[in-house]
Amino acid sequence: EKLPNITILATGGTIAGSGATSTTTVGYTAATVGVQQLINAVPELSKISNVTGEQVFQIASESMTNEHWLTLGKRVNTLLAQPNVDGIVITHGTDTLEETAYFLNLVVKSRKPVVLVGAMRPGTALSADGPINLYNAVLIAGSPEAVGKGVLVALGDQIHGARDVTKTNTSTPDSFKTPELGMLGYVQGPKAHFYHVSTRKHTVETEFDISNLSALPQVDIVYGYANMNPVALNAFIAAGAKGIVHAGTGDGSVAAKVKPDLAAARKNGTVIVRASRVGNGIVARNGEANDDELDFVVSDTLSAQKARILLMLGLTKTSNTKELQRMFYMY
Ligand SMILES: NC(=O)CC[C@H](N)C(=O)O
């Protein structure tokens, strides 16, 4: 039987991290180990695939930028266009893994599997989770069942969809979850078992094309809280933000002290997306604000950090708020 050809693109993170002792699970250094060493640590990979490693970046994922995303997205598209590449695994720090996954979910132009994988413990720790997570990710990337399901995330023997997965715990190994909307499946056997698919459009079904982009429009996030003031919002706008995601309290509510400045920002051309800091549930149009009158867009169920990504990509196509709202209900 012919084994699938999987390319592992390494970007850093804890999965490539090392600590001083086997009990060092905090205070270790992320992004120290190279891709070939990650592959060598899991000789079982050669039984399920022909793996090739490529070091794309070597960073902690909190330092991921729009430019990193464009570089990574273009590399993924180039590789997947080659007939001798069957799937891609991306090793990544966990702090922004869900953001990179959602970005790729919107810009990858292939039905071939793309699987992001990280670890909550560095490779030097007792019960390091990186090697089994990497094995699972390669297994998923080589599975016919994973084709056409959008960008996937593999941690803790689970398969998650890029749109809805999130890091839910600062440090425990079971941190990655898809609360409420549900993960897609498990790895067991060893085999990828799928039970759910996302109904939202992704990859080849999207209208986004990064092949000629060298930058993305500036979009920033302002966080809602009691006693909130508009200082951060106005600073982002003064710094040139083309879009603002308001991570509102509760159901996406906006403080009375902030609403006039948000409305003024929209009048001056900045696109405003109302999201919620809660992380679950729908932000309803014309619910906590009269979005029709204020010409705001709502995030639907997207977290603020993922709404930022969709708004950036949306703004590469249009600044029409009706069109942007359509995208938030589509992707
Ligand atoms: N568990 C992790 O991967 C976190 C390490 C680091 N902060 C990162 O996101 O790259």
The ligand as an SDF file (V2000), in Angstrom:
LIG
                    3D

 10  9  0  0  0  0  0  0  0  0999 V2000
    1.7890   25.6780   24.8380 N   0  0  0  0  0  0  0  0  0  0  0  0
    2.2970   26.5490   23.9770 C   0  0  0  0  0  0  0  0  0  0  0  0
    2.5420   26.2250   22.8160 O   0  0  0  0  0  0  0  0  0  0  0  0
    2.5380   27.9470   24.4450 C   0  0  0  0  0  0  0  0  0  0  0  0
    3.9430   28.4160   24.1090 C   0  0  0  0  0  0  0  0  0  0  0  0
    4.0100   29.7760   23.4850 C   0  0  0  0  0  0  0  0  0  0  0  0
    3.4730   30.7940   24.3200 N   0  0  0  0  0  0  0  0  0  0  0  0
    3.3760   29.7260   22.1170 C   0  0  0  0  0  0  0  0  0  0  0  0
    2.2060   29.9310   21.9520 O   0  0  0  0  0  0  0  0  0  0  0  0
    4.1010   29.4880   21.1700 O   0  0  0  0  0  0  0  0  0  0  0  0
  1  2  1  0
  2  3  2  0
  2  4  1  0
  4  5  1  0
  5  6  1  0
  6  7  1  0
  6  8  1  0
  8  9  2  0
  8 10  1  0
M  END
$$$$
